Amino acid sequence: MTKFALILTLVTLISCVRSTPDEIHIRELNARLAALISEETEIKERLKNTKDPGTSIALQEELLLHQSRMEHLRATIEVISPK
């Protein structure tokens, strides 16, 4: 986990002290989403710098998995967020 994601997670946890369970859940999901976005950036950077075809394929698969998880989290957040 990157420093940014760790700091964001800690801030999220601290802000959850006076929140409803739904608000807490949404904040946790947003923190996970932020961590995945940060990891996605790292994967893209590694992919850009790799020369090995095998490593490139593995990184592309990892990137697709992260993007799938991010879309799932975004959809979940949209469904449970108050209208």
Secondary structure, 3 states (H helix, E strand, C coil): CCHHHHHHHHHHHHHHHHCCHHHHHHHHHHHHHHHHHHHHHHHHHHHHHCCCHHHHHHHHHHHHHHHHHHHHHHHHHHHHCCC
